[in-house]
Amino acid sequence: MEIRGIDVSAWQGAIDWDTVANYGMDFAILRITEAGNVIDSCFEKNYSGCQKHNIPTGAYKYSYAMTVAEIQSEARKVVEVLNGRKLQYPVWLDLEWNNQRSLGAEQIHKLAEAFEKIITAAGYKFGIYCNVDWYLNVICSHLKKYDFWIACYPESDNGTLQERLRPDFGVGWQYSSKAKIPGISGTVDRNVFYKDYAESKKQEGGTDVDKEIEKVILIAKNEEGYLEKKSNNQLDNKTANAGSANYTKYWRDIKPDYQGQPWCAAFISWCFMKAFGLDNAKKLLKHWPYVYCPTLGKLFARNANPKIGDVVIFYHNGTFTHTGLVTAVIGDRFYTIEGNTSGASGIIANGGGVCAKSYLNSQMPGTKFCTPDYSIVSNAVNKPSDINKIPSNTIQTGEKYMFNPETVKAGDKNTSVLLLQEILRARGFKGKNGKALKLTWTADANTIYALKAYQESRKEVLEVDGICGSETWKDLIAI
């Protein structure tokens, strides 16, 4: 998982946060104070802009401290400026001042921990920002228990991510200082994080929103295979009376006078209503019913990267034209359940059925992701009768991955095959003669060869049969 964002300060001047949010921003880290404990002149406007558009926010403090007393003063000023305001991302201690380097690792250790104590006592997360050289040659091993945000970009920095420079340590990587994005007149630092501090939180009342996301996803998955009808007959049967007139139970239940109209957004509205009730569905989607993708895009912050439970609005031919529910994210690929589509690859905006699909986010320019505030329903008592528990073959992990995979055997063609290929590639398994495994959607000879090689590597717990059944799936995901 890669979460993409920016870090900014007064150097960027006045930022048009409306435009930045419209472009899509998963987080922003704001400089909070300058040398001499002076508040960054743009901090308040930047913080307000992020809050307006629900952009997850962190802060950073470039330290000029040479003594414990000085860094304690810096930390207290940070806490004073924040004044209890909400941050999703940590307060990052920026360690890169050359004068501090001369202090040595032991003293820098003392400075960092003095800063950390004050920040965490105020209720904020703490992390350390530095470059690769500092991490390898200055930072002591005792500090490496904390989260690190690492700077590493080439001398010929042109704003793009240079994969060859990606550090193999840290929870985040500042990969450029010369990126250009709409809404910022000059250049800006770009970052990827592998840890989403805005995810997997306990909401007020102690209920985990993940359970609410599971509800709506399972409602949607139960609808897979539904086909639109040619008339108002047999609307509740998945396949009977199939036609191409856009008659569905979804319109019948949420807005009958729209029956016969395209229904991808109606499907989303229906799933939210079934999972949480009408009143909560209205709150989660910010209007009712959701029938038009551009309208949803105007009501929500449009994020560039997907999260489980997001409503995706697909961009095609110059507009937002189709929608679906994100059910899983693995690397660059995101998985969906969509209404009024087909199983064919690519964006199918009027395909007539409910299907599970997947896409590479990097190949979807303009497509955005809207995140409902599931904390609204984290204490909801609405429990639909058809979704009392998660199916026994649903696989979940601590990284918020959720998928209901099918058994994969030679010759199969479906989303489960693609997921298997993704995981085997990530584990380093290859096809015959060391051939790289391709993402083909088909369980070809190379896929089965790689699968058997994986099973052989785990033969103490798995049967080496070239079939990816429930036990192999569970083992793959657990590892």
C-alpha positions as CSV (number, residue, x, y, z in Angstrom):
1,M,0.0,0.0,0.0
2,E,1.3,3.4,-1.0
3,I,-0.3,6.6,0.3
4,R,0.7,9.7,-1.5
5,G,0.9,13.2,-0.1
6,I,2.9,16.4,0.3
7,D,4.8,18.4,2.9
8,V,4.6,22.2,2.8
9,S,5.7,25.3,4.6
10,A,5.8,29.1,4.0
11,W,8.2,28.4,1.1
12,Q,5.1,27.3,-1.0
13,G,3.4,30.6,-0.3
14,A,-0.4,30.7,-0.5
15,I,-1.8,27.3,-1.4
16,D,-5.1,26.8,-3.2
17,W,-6.3,23.9,-1.1
18,D,-9.6,23.7,-3.1
19,T,-7.5,22.8,-6.2
20,V,-5.1,20.6,-4.3
21,A,-8.0,18.6,-2.8
22,N,-9.6,18.4,-6.3
23,Y,-6.3,17.0,-7.6
24,G,-6.4,14.3,-4.9
25,M,-4.3,14.4,-1.8
26,D,-4.0,11.5,0.8
27,F,-2.2,13.6,3.4
28,A,-0.3,16.8,4.0
29,I,2.5,17.4,6.6
30,L,2.8,21.0,7.6
31,R,5.7,22.9,9.0
32,I,4.6,24.3,12.3
33,T,7.4,26.5,13.6
34,E,10.6,28.0,12.2
35,A,13.9,28.9,13.8
36,G,13.5,30.8,17.1
37,N,10.2,29.0,17.7
38,V,8.4,31.4,15.3
39,I,5.1,30.0,13.9
40,D,5.4,29.2,10.2
41,S,3.5,32.1,8.6
42,C,1.3,29.7,6.5
43,F,0.6,27.1,9.1
44,E,-2.8,28.3,10.1
45,K,-4.0,28.7,6.5
46,N,-2.6,25.4,5.6
47,Y,-4.2,23.6,8.6
48,S,-7.5,25.2,7.9
49,G,-7.3,24.2,4.2
50,C,-6.6,20.6,5.1
51,Q,-9.5,20.5,7.7
52,K,-11.9,22.0,5.1
53,H,-11.2,19.2,2.7
54,N,-10.7,16.4,5.2
55,I,-7.1,15.9,4.2
56,P,-5.3,13.8,6.9
57,T,-2.7,16.1,8.5
58,G,0.6,15.9,10.3
59,A,3.2,18.5,11.3
60,Y,7.0,18.8,11.2
61,K,9.5,20.7,13.3
62,Y,13.0,21.4,11.8
63,S,15.1,21.4,15.0
64,Y,17.8,23.9,15.7
65,A,18.3,22.6,19.3
66,M,21.8,21.9,20.6
67,T,20.7,21.1,24.2
68,V,18.0,19.1,25.9
69,A,16.5,22.4,27.3
70,E,16.4,23.9,23.8
71,I,14.6,21.0,22.2
72,Q,12.2,20.9,25.1
73,S,11.4,24.5,24.3
74,E,10.8,23.6,20.7
75,A,8.5,20.8,21.6
76,R,6.5,22.9,24.1
77,K,6.0,25.6,21.4
78,V,4.7,22.9,19.0
79,V,2.2,21.7,21.5
80,E,1.2,25.3,22.3
81,V,0.5,26.1,18.7
82,L,-1.5,22.9,18.1
83,N,-3.5,23.7,21.3
84,G,-5.2,20.3,21.2
85,R,-6.1,20.4,17.6
86,K,-6.5,17.1,15.8
87,L,-3.7,15.5,13.8
88,Q,-3.9,12.1,12.0
89,Y,-0.2,11.9,11.2
90,P,2.6,12.3,13.7
91,V,4.5,15.4,14.7
92,W,7.8,14.7,12.9
93,L,11.1,15.8,14.4
94,D,13.2,17.0,11.5
95,L,16.8,16.0,12.2
96,E,19.2,17.2,9.5
97,W,20.9,20.4,10.8
98,N,24.6,19.9,10.3
99,N,25.5,21.6,13.6
100,Q,23.5,18.9,15.4
101,R,25.5,16.2,13.7
102,S,28.6,17.3,15.5
103,L,26.9,16.5,18.8
104,G,27.2,12.7,18.2
105,A,24.7,9.9,18.3
106,E,24.3,9.8,22.1
107,Q,23.4,13.4,22.5
108,I,21.1,13.3,19.4
109,H,19.4,10.3,21.1
110,K,18.8,12.4,24.2
111,L,17.4,15.3,22.2
112,A,15.0,13.2,20.2
113,E,13.6,11.4,23.3
114,A,13.2,14.7,25.1
115,F,11.1,16.0,22.2
116,E,9.2,12.7,22.0
117,K,8.2,12.8,25.6
118,I,6.5,16.2,25.4
119,I,4.8,15.5,22.1
120,T,3.3,12.1,23.1
121,A,2.3,13.5,26.5
122,A,0.2,16.0,24.7
123,G,-1.6,13.1,22.9
124,Y,0.2,13.3,19.5
125,K,2.0,10.6,17.6
126,F,5.8,11.1,17.2
127,G,8.2,10.3,14.3
128,I,11.6,11.3,13.0
129,Y,12.4,12.7,9.6
130,C,15.9,12.5,8.2
131,N,17.8,11.7,5.1
132,V,19.4,8.3,4.3
133,D,22.9,9.5,5.4
134,W,21.6,10.5,8.9
135,Y,19.6,7.3,9.3
136,L,22.6,5.1,8.5
137,N,25.5,7.1,10.0
138,V,24.1,9.4,12.8
139,I,20.9,7.9,14.2
140,C,21.6,5.3,17.0
141,S,19.9,1.9,17.1
142,H,17.9,3.0,20.2
143,L,16.0,5.6,18.1
144,K,15.1,3.2,15.4
145,K,12.2,1.9,17.4
146,Y,10.3,5.0,16.3
147,D,8.7,5.6,12.9
148,F,11.0,7.2,10.4
149,W,10.2,9.3,7.4
150,I,13.2,9.2,5.0
151,A,14.3,11.7,2.4
152,C,16.0,10.4,-0.7
153,Y,15.9,11.9,-4.2
154,P,18.4,12.3,-7.0
155,E,20.6,15.4,-7.8
156,S,18.7,15.5,-11.1
157,D,15.4,15.6,-9.3
158,N,12.5,16.3,-11.7
159,G,9.6,15.6,-9.5
160,T,9.1,12.0,-10.4
161,L,9.5,8.9,-8.2
162,Q,12.8,7.2,-8.9
163,E,12.2,3.6,-7.9
164,R,16.0,2.7,-7.8
165,L,16.3,5.2,-4.8
166,R,13.5,3.7,-2.7
167,P,14.9,3.1,0.9
168,D,14.3,-0.3,2.4
169,F,13.6,1.3,5.8
170,G,11.2,3.8,7.2
171,V,7.4,4.1,7.1
172,G,7.5,7.0,4.6
173,W,9.7,8.2,1.7
174,Q,10.1,11.8,0.6
175,Y,11.0,11.1,-3.0
176,S,11.2,14.5,-4.5
177,S,11.6,18.2,-3.5
178,K,10.7,19.6,-7.0
179,A,7.3,18.2,-7.8
180,K,4.6,20.2,-9.4
181,I,0.9,19.8,-8.6
182,P,-2.2,22.0,-9.3
183,G,-2.9,24.5,-6.6
184,I,0.7,25.2,-5.7
185,S,2.5,27.8,-7.8
186,G,6.1,26.6,-7.2
187,T,7.6,23.2,-6.5
188,V,6.6,21.0,-3.6
189,D,7.9,17.9,-1.7
190,R,6.2,14.7,-2.7
191,N,6.0,11.6,-0.4
192,V,4.7,8.1,-0.2
193,F,3.8,6.5,3.1
194,Y,3.4,2.7,3.7
195,K,1.6,3.3,6.9
196,D,-1.8,5.0,6.8
197,Y,-2.1,6.8,10.1
198,A,-5.6,7.8,9.3
199,E,-6.8,4.2,9.0
200,S,-7.7,1.5,11.5
201,K,-8.6,3.9,14.3
202,K,-11.0,3.3,17.1
203,Q,-13.7,5.9,16.9
204,E,-15.5,7.5,19.8
205,G,-17.4,4.9,21.7
206,G,-14.7,2.3,21.0
207,T,-16.3,0.7,17.9
208,D,-13.9,-0.1,15.1
209,V,-15.2,1.4,11.8
210,D,-13.7,-1.6,10.0
211,K,-16.7,-3.7,11.1
212,E,-19.0,-1.2,9.4
213,I,-17.0,-1.3,6.2
214,E,-17.3,-5.0,6.3
215,K,-21.1,-4.8,6.5
216,V,-21.5,-2.7,3.3
217,I,-18.9,-4.8,1.4
218,L,-20.6,-8.0,2.3
219,I,-24.0,-6.6,1.3
220,A,-22.4,-5.7,-2.1
221,K,-20.7,-9.0,-2.6
222,N,-23.9,-10.9,-1.9
223,E,-25.3,-9.1,-5.0
224,E,-22.6,-10.4,-7.4
225,G,-24.3,-12.0,-10.5
226,Y,-27.4,-9.8,-10.4
227,L,-28.6,-8.9,-13.9
228,E,-30.8,-6.0,-14.8
229,K,-34.3,-6.8,-16.2
230,K,-36.1,-6.1,-19.4
231,S,-39.3,-5.1,-17.4
232,N,-40.5,-4.7,-13.8
233,N,-41.0,-8.4,-13.4
234,Q,-38.9,-10.7,-11.2
235,L,-36.7,-7.8,-9.9
236,D,-35.6,-9.9,-6.9
237,N,-34.3,-12.8,-8.9
238,K,-30.6,-12.5,-9.8
239,T,-30.9,-13.8,-13.3
240,A,-34.5,-14.2,-14.4
241,N,-36.1,-11.8,-16.9
242,A,-32.7,-10.5,-17.8
243,G,-32.6,-7.7,-20.4
244,S,-31.1,-4.3,-21.1
245,A,-33.8,-1.9,-20.0
246,N,-32.2,-0.9,-16.7
247,Y,-35.0,-2.3,-14.5
248,T,-33.6,-3.3,-11.1
249,K,-34.6,-3.9,-7.5
250,Y,-32.1,-1.1,-6.6
251,W,-34.2,1.7,-8.2
252,R,-37.4,0.1,-6.9
253,D,-36.2,0.3,-3.4
254,I,-34.5,3.7,-3.3
255,K,-36.3,5.8,-6.0
256,P,-38.9,4.0,-8.1
257,D,-39.6,6.9,-10.4
258,Y,-36.0,6.6,-11.7
259,Q,-36.7,3.0,-12.8
260,G,-35.2,2.3,-16.2
261,Q,-32.2,4.7,-15.7
262,P,-28.5,3.7,-15.5
263,W,-28.0,2.3,-12.0
264,C,-24.3,2.1,-11.0
265,A,-24.7,4.8,-8.4
266,A,-28.1,3.5,-7.4
267,F,-26.4,0.2,-6.5
268,I,-24.1,2.0,-4.1
269,S,-27.0,3.9,-2.5
270,W,-28.9,0.6,-2.1
271,C,-25.9,-1.2,-0.4
272,F,-25.5,1.7,2.1
273,M,-29.2,1.7,2.8
274,K,-29.3,-2.0,3.4
275,A,-26.2,-2.0,5.6
276,F,-27.0,1.1,7.7
277,G,-30.6,2.2,7.1
278,L,-31.9,5.1,5.1
279,D,-31.0,8.0,7.5
280,N,-27.4,6.8,8.0
281,A,-27.0,6.2,4.2
282,K,-28.0,9.8,3.6
283,K,-25.4,11.0,6.1
284,L,-22.7,8.7,4.7
285,L,-23.2,9.7,1.1
286,K,-23.9,13.4,2.0
287,H,-27.0,13.4,-0.2
288,W,-29.8,11.1,-1.4
289,P,-29.9,9.2,-3.5
290,Y,-26.5,9.0,-5.0
291,V,-27.3,9.0,-8.7
292,Y,-24.6,11.1,-10.4
293,C,-20.9,10.6,-10.1
294,P,-19.9,14.3,-10.5
295,T,-22.2,15.3,-7.7
296,L,-20.5,12.9,-5.3
297,G,-17.2,14.2,-6.4
298,K,-18.2,17.7,-5.4
299,L,-19.3,16.7,-2.0
300,F,-16.3,14.6,-0.9
301,A,-12.5,15.1,-0.9
302,R,-11.3,13.3,-4.0
303,N,-8.4,11.2,-3.0
304,A,-5.8,9.9,-5.4
305,N,-5.3,6.5,-3.8
306,P,-7.9,4.0,-2.7
307,K,-8.8,2.6,0.7
308,I,-11.1,-0.3,1.5
309,G,-14.7,1.1,1.8
310,D,-14.1,4.0,-0.5
311,V,-16.6,4.9,-3.2
312,V,-14.6,5.0,-6.5
313,I,-15.6,7.5,-9.2
314,F,-14.2,6.4,-12.5
315,Y,-12.9,9.1,-14.9
316,H,-13.5,8.4,-18.5
317,N,-13.8,10.6,-21.6
318,G,-13.4,13.8,-19.7
319,T,-15.9,13.2,-16.9
320,F,-16.7,11.0,-13.9
321,T,-18.9,8.4,-15.5
322,H,-19.1,5.3,-13.4
323,T,-18.8,4.2,-9.8
324,G,-18.2,1.2,-7.5
325,L,-17.2,0.2,-3.9
326,V,-13.6,-0.6,-3.1
327,T,-13.3,-4.0,-1.4
328,A,-9.6,-4.6,-1.3
329,V,-6.3,-2.9,-2.1
330,I,-3.0,-4.7,-2.8
331,G,-0.1,-2.6,-3.9
332,D,-1.2,-0.6,-7.0
333,R,-4.2,-2.8,-7.7
334,F,-7.6,-2.1,-6.2
335,Y,-10.6,-4.4,-6.2
336,T,-14.3,-3.4,-6.5
337,I,-17.9,-4.4,-6.6
338,E,-19.8,-2.5,-9.2
339,G,-23.4,-2.3,-10.4
340,N,-24.3,-1.9,-14.0
341,T,-21.0,-3.2,-15.4
342,S,-19.7,-6.4,-16.9
343,G,-16.8,-8.7,-16.2
344,A,-14.8,-7.3,-19.2
345,S,-11.6,-5.4,-18.4
346,G,-11.7,-1.7,-18.1
347,I,-14.4,0.8,-17.2
348,I,-17.8,-0.6,-18.4
349,A,-20.3,2.0,-17.4
350,N,-23.5,0.3,-18.7
351,G,-22.8,-3.4,-18.6
352,G,-26.0,-4.6,-17.0
353,G,-24.8,-6.7,-14.1
354,V,-23.2,-6.6,-10.6
355,C,-19.6,-7.8,-10.9
356,A,-16.3,-8.0,-9.0
357,K,-13.5,-6.2,-10.8
358,S,-10.0,-4.9,-10.3
359,Y,-7.7,-2.2,-11.8
360,L,-4.2,-0.8,-11.6
361,N,-4.5,2.6,-10.0
362,S,-1.5,3.9,-11.9
363,Q,-3.3,3.2,-15.1
364,M,-6.5,5.1,-14.1
365,P,-5.7,8.8,-14.6
366,G,-8.4,11.1,-13.2
367,T,-10.1,8.3,-11.3
368,K,-10.7,9.4,-7.6
369,F,-11.8,7.8,-4.4
370,C,-14.3,9.2,-1.9
371,T,-14.2,8.1,1.8
372,P,-17.5,8.1,3.7
373,D,-17.2,8.9,7.4
374,Y,-18.0,5.4,8.8
375,S,-17.6,6.7,12.3
376,I,-21.2,7.9,11.8
377,V,-22.4,4.4,12.0
378,S,-19.8,2.8,14.3
379,N,-22.5,2.5,16.9
380,A,-25.4,1.8,14.6
381,V,-27.8,-0.8,15.7
382,N,-29.1,-1.6,12.2
383,K,-28.0,-5.1,11.4
384,P,-29.5,-6.5,8.2
385,S,-30.8,-10.0,8.5
386,D,-28.9,-11.2,5.4
387,I,-25.5,-10.2,6.7
388,N,-25.2,-11.5,10.3
389,K,-21.6,-12.8,10.0
390,I,-18.6,-12.8,7.8
391,P,-18.4,-16.0,5.6
392,S,-16.0,-18.6,6.9
393,N,-13.9,-18.4,3.7
394,T,-13.4,-14.6,3.9
395,I,-9.7,-13.8,4.5
396,Q,-8.6,-10.8,6.5
397,T,-5.3,-9.5,7.8
398,G,-4.0,-6.7,10.0
399,E,-3.3,-4.6,6.8
400,K,-7.1,-4.3,6.3
401,Y,-7.1,-6.7,3.4
402,M,-10.5,-8.4,2.9
403,F,-11.3,-10.8,0.1
404,N,-13.5,-13.8,-0.5
405,P,-11.4,-15.8,-2.8
406,E,-12.4,-18.7,-5.1
407,T,-10.4,-21.9,-5.5
408,V,-7.9,-21.5,-8.3
409,K,-6.9,-24.4,-10.5
410,A,-5.3,-24.7,-14.0
411,G,-7.3,-22.9,-16.7
412,D,-9.4,-20.7,-14.4
413,K,-10.1,-17.1,-15.4
414,N,-11.3,-14.7,-12.7
415,T,-10.3,-12.1,-10.2
416,S,-9.0,-14.7,-7.7
417,V,-6.4,-15.8,-10.3
418,L,-5.2,-12.3,-10.6
419,L,-4.9,-11.9,-6.9
420,L,-3.0,-15.2,-6.7
421,Q,-0.6,-14.0,-9.4
422,E,-0.1,-10.7,-7.5
423,I,0.8,-12.4,-4.3
424,L,3.1,-15.0,-5.9
425,R,4.9,-12.2,-7.7
426,A,5.3,-10.3,-4.5
427,R,6.6,-13.4,-2.7
428,G,9.3,-13.8,-5.5
429,F,7.9,-17.0,-7.1
430,K,8.4,-17.3,-10.9
431,G,7.2,-19.5,-13.7
432,K,9.1,-22.2,-15.6
433,N,12.8,-21.5,-16.4
434,G,12.7,-18.5,-14.0
435,K,10.2,-16.7,-16.2
436,A,8.6,-13.7,-14.5
437,L,5.0,-14.3,-13.6
438,K,2.7,-12.1,-15.7
439,L,-0.7,-10.7,-14.5
440,T,-2.9,-12.5,-17.1
441,W,-6.2,-13.3,-15.2
442,T,-5.7,-16.9,-16.4
443,A,-4.2,-19.7,-14.4
444,D,-1.8,-20.7,-17.1
445,A,1.1,-23.1,-16.8
446,N,3.5,-20.5,-15.3
447,T,0.9,-19.6,-12.6
448,I,0.5,-23.2,-11.6
449,Y,4.2,-23.8,-11.7
450,A,4.8,-20.8,-9.3
451,L,1.9,-22.0,-7.1
452,K,3.4,-25.5,-6.8
453,A,6.8,-23.9,-6.0
454,Y,5.1,-21.9,-3.2
455,Q,3.4,-25.0,-1.9
456,E,6.7,-26.9,-2.0
457,S,8.3,-24.2,0.1
458,R,5.5,-24.7,2.7
459,K,5.1,-28.5,2.3
460,E,5.2,-29.0,6.0
461,V,1.7,-27.4,6.1
462,L,0.4,-27.5,2.5
463,E,-0.3,-30.2,0.0
464,V,1.7,-29.7,-3.2
465,D,-1.2,-30.1,-5.7
466,G,-1.2,-27.0,-7.8
467,I,-4.6,-26.0,-6.6
468,C,-5.1,-22.8,-4.5
469,G,-7.8,-23.9,-2.1
470,S,-8.8,-22.4,1.2
471,E,-5.8,-23.7,3.1
472,T,-3.3,-22.3,0.6
473,W,-5.2,-19.0,0.5
474,K,-5.0,-18.7,4.3
475,D,-1.3,-19.5,4.3
476,L,-0.5,-17.0,1.5
477,I,-2.3,-14.2,3.3
478,A,-0.9,-15.1,6.7
479,I,2.6,-14.9,5.4
